[in-house]
């Protein structure tokens, strides 16, 4: 049996050795970045724990990455949350490409400056590719004081050679043996107390290793302005694309291909793109995340030297277009993780609507209640889910934003919002109008956006030892109050005004009303302004037994579904075809969010053409005086257009003409004018 090779890892700094699980940072403590150990330093002089080549030096100088001759990728991370200090307490003595020997000085930390900034100075050493190159990492001398250069951990290398690892030449092997002999006596005192590290490599370590390789080969953090991601790709905005190693990246295990388009350097990952993006963000920090359709954030431009505010569009129309693009970019990016389950839930809701429409199920049956809970929970609790995903994309606290979402749909507030007599409340004397936030998108996006600044401000004024308790609850309180007292009433006021205007247009001309509502309604849904129209529909059905207005709203769902169906039919991109088909089925079942946020808004021309088709469909609906007799619609809701007591007659035929006519118009217009695969980034010529 072949004996596994081992390598020693030295203490990079003098101090007390801690198990990785004791680090006060969940990313490192849970071994997300890989197995390792940490040291609470008594000295600021940081040395190399292994011999190797420097692959990463962060722009904020708080972390250095090394790769050894045997393929170990070792990250030395100095301090907790020190990326916020922009490198002030650190002095680096190495740069990317340097070769260093174990024990050679890498950097110096100003411990006093870290203490004044209320930052922990913990130095963390992790093997970021431990999942693939290690069988184990054994940490000795845990909870003991050591001096720098003391051997404190043993890496047991995997017996099977790792593809892509550097070959160990006789020279480098000899160097490693000499290194082990040199520090053997220093480690013997702790040999009897060896214990397996608590940070056994887990399934997420491979994403950290891949992220490290990608960041390194695109030119390192210093070459990155910002990074975003879509359904399958990491999209980097680089200072110099020529520094990126296309062939190396394209042949990494986990990378499908490399593409360049629209000023983006795109690394095609596939379904695991979220995990790889999160691992990249762990290494770069949230300042590099940009969810605004490719425009670097202020923090990023200042830190990385990207174009400044002077490069922003001039003139009110370009600025408005730019601002709308930013808002839509944030919303679509935050919605991407939940598009799949939204589409599935929408299809299930459509099936339930059909089953109740044909009286196969009743709304009071146990079967219906359970299935309806499964179908409706994603939409009802969307603010909670969206708070989490939006916060991750924008760099605020995901747990806090999820709690903010839960506050917005708290039962007593939702109940009060549903009654006119209790919807008007006062908060410390400030008049506030409550609204229903179930299935809302825009308020949570705003909250997540504000959360970054609120959290940063609270950390500046609250001492470190009080932050874990007071920062989260105060942040949740501030953001909830902003949404409930400012954003909610503002949306309510605007939506009521729009509803009054739409009602006036409808009373003047149903056909004109259909054109206006059909063209604008889905845009109103995006910003949560449609809530002013829903009560009118409910009131119409409750008092009159029917609603012409709901028939027009039904048309808008069909138009968005027809648009995304055209994308499915025309595109040759497999991932896009998959999500487009699911989104189309969901829209035909009455749920347009997957179509809106998964496809149509991403390719803005698709949404514009779909809205035009929707307006034409609404015009046709108004001209035919199509009526709706239940809170149901789209193609799956056809029973709601059968006139009670009459059965299938002129109204149902009008439904068929207007809805399937809209489907034909939307699909045809988008197929011919709204979408082309040329709108997708061109694939790279580089082959794996």
Secondary structure, DSSP 8 states (H G I E B T S, - for coil): -----EEEEE-SSSEEEEEGGGSS-HHHHTTSS-EEEEEEESS-EEE-SS-EEEEEE-TTSSEEEEE-TTS-EEEEEESSSGGGGTTTTEEE---TT-EE-TT-EEEEE-HHHHHHTT----EEEEETTHHHHEEEEEE-STT-EE-TT-EEEEEEE-SS--TT-----HHHHHHHHHHHHHTHHHHHTTGGG-EE-S----TTHHHHHHHHHHHHHTT-GGGEEEEEE-SSEEEEEES-GGGS-HHHHHTSTT--EEEEETTEEEEE--TTHHHHHHHHHHHH-GGGB--STT---HHHHHHHT---GGGS--SHHHHHHHHHHHHHHHHHHHHGGGHHHHHHHHHHHHHHHHHHHTTSS-TTSHHHHHHHHHHHHHHHTHHHHHHHHHHHHHTS-HHHHHHHHHHHT-HHHHHHHTSHHHHEEEETTEEEE----TT--HHHHHHHHHHHHHHHHHHHHS-HHHHHHHHHHHHHHHHHHIIIIIIHHHHHHHHHHHHHHHHHHHHH-HHHHHHHHHHHHHHHHHTTTTHHHHHHHHHHHHHHS-BHHHHHHHHHHHHHHHHHHHHHHH---HHHHHHHHHHHHHHHTT--HHHIIIIITTSHHHHHHHHHHHHHHHHHHHHHT--B-SS--TTTTGGGGSBTTTBSSHHHHHHHHHHHHHHHHHHHHIIIII--GGGS--B-S---
